Amino acid sequence: MFALNQILGTRARQATARAAIAGACLLAAVAAGCREENSAAPAALPAAESGVVFSEVTDQAGIPFRYTFGDFAYDNILESSGSGVAFLDYDNDGNQDLLFLNGRYLEDISDPKGRVFRDATNALYRNNGDGTFSDVTDDAGLGGGPWWSMAAGCADYDGDGFVDVLVANYGPNRFFHNNGDGTFADRTDEMGLAGPETLNGWVKWSVAVAPFDADADGDLDILVGNFLAFDPYHLSPGSPQRMPAPAEYPGQPSNYYRRRADGSYEEAAAEVGLHFPQNKVMGLTVFDADDDGDLDIFQANDHHGNYLLRNRGDGTFEEVGAKAGVAVNLDGAETGSMHGSLGDVDGDGRIDILVTDLRYGSLYRNLGNGRFTDIILSSGAVVGLRGAEAWGAGLYDFDNDGDVDLFSANGAAETLVEKPPTLMLNDGTGRFVRVAGEAGPYFAGKRSGRGAAFGDYDNDGDIDIVVNHVDLTARATLLRNDTANGHHWFGVRLAPTRGAPEPIGALVRLTAGGRTQVRVYQPTQSYLSQNDPRLHFGLGRDTQVETLEIQWPGRAVQKLTDLPADQYHTVIEP
């Protein structure tokens, strides 16, 4: 374990936020008991003890990265979709580094004026450990080739103790093996992970990477989510001046890669029940949704129902989204879902799912036994998400008070219309109140955000935020959490034994002050992005953790007691 600095900043004033919500829910024809009853949230939520402050420190941290969509104005769905950002500790020095994914100029897709962006690359910034970063893209070999990069799956795929990177592209995907000396080697062909050149007649468009041990054989398999068959020449009938909607394109099936004995991968989506020829994936989130000991997949889909892919226990899957109550929103509509973010919003010990979209989102409360009900209305979260057009999002305890709060990066999809970001605090009962106006200048302005990632880059015990933007300002934003309310915290890094797979899906329960919190080891919880893999808990005024219980994948349970707060602890799998 290693001790960290005290929380930075000054005490902010107390804030009072009220939200009025009206309206009734229309019940759709899905399984009974999986939808919220007709009700409205309280007219006024309790006052929130806020004091949450974020400082925009991108320049002083030494991050000059600028995102490009290969043009100066976007007019197609590829350009408007943006790219993500990933936290990863690629050099094992205990500091979280940052990998920004980037678009670029593409012939016959971008406007000719965009040729100035033809050499755009991804960018890797090494965390110097003093609050600053250094650009090591070229030295590390992670810039990427002539492909448009969307997301990155960062995991230790071969169990050698170093995080590797699988980049999901519009075009061939690329696998970069970590050499352990600060450099990466492109082993895509050797591993068999480039993916097909085309799907449904057009260039393969990968947007999500979900590594996990699907069949419990002791190594990481990979599900790569593909979006749609993008025809750059398609114009909307009757409205050629309008950007065509996702519904006007065919989908593309995802690719499931099963690890062979020699360490390479074979495509086996159809064999395990994961081949859906017309799906339009936007996000993949893996966790044990029905608490039966194996890993399931929540698949956020664009303009068709979301999937919950239940693991049958043998590494094969069945789609149960409608039966589970997660296929549609509160109005029974199939929306443009972005991603599933995990968190126990009401403190009942079960993992809930926040899904952002271009309407008002969904918050699926876990009822147990693999069933969910949408509480986006009664939770108050709808107040901050309606009309926001939300993309990257997370449920994290930004004020270290012991419950998860909500952030989303927002911006219009079809036009370059900027929107203010959403920041809402949990009042401790699972209801959210808006506090963005008091959290710092970034929240008072407007941007057009896409990918967003969450982590403690300065190791001071609170959760910071990094956002990739598609607006013409183009600068990424690093938001340092400077909240100073005297609350304590606890962090844990889960380390598998050497040669074992990264423990994707491990469930961790922490009890302090008689209250139990739960987290899932799942870094991939935000649109196109990957979060700090360390698990973070706010403790409020408590200074000691009574018990820490880790349910490792495969159901092995490890229990630790009497652990000090305000530190990151490393726990090695038994």
Helices and strands as residue ranges (DSSP letters): E 2-3, E 54-56, H 77-81, E 85-88, E 97-100, G 112-117, E 123-127, E 133-135, H 137-140, E 148-155, E 164-170, E 174-178, E 184-186, H 188-191, E 198-199, E 202-203, E 206-212, E 221-226, G 246-248, E 255-259, E 265-267, H 269-272, E 281-287, E 296-301, E 307-311, E 317-319, H 321-324, E 340-343, E 352-355, E 362-368, E 371-374, H 381-385, E 390-396, E 405-410, E 422-426, E 432-434, G 436-438, H 441-444, E 449-455, E 464-469, E 477-481, E 488-495, E 507-512, E 515-520, E 535-540, E 544-551, E 557-564, E 567-572
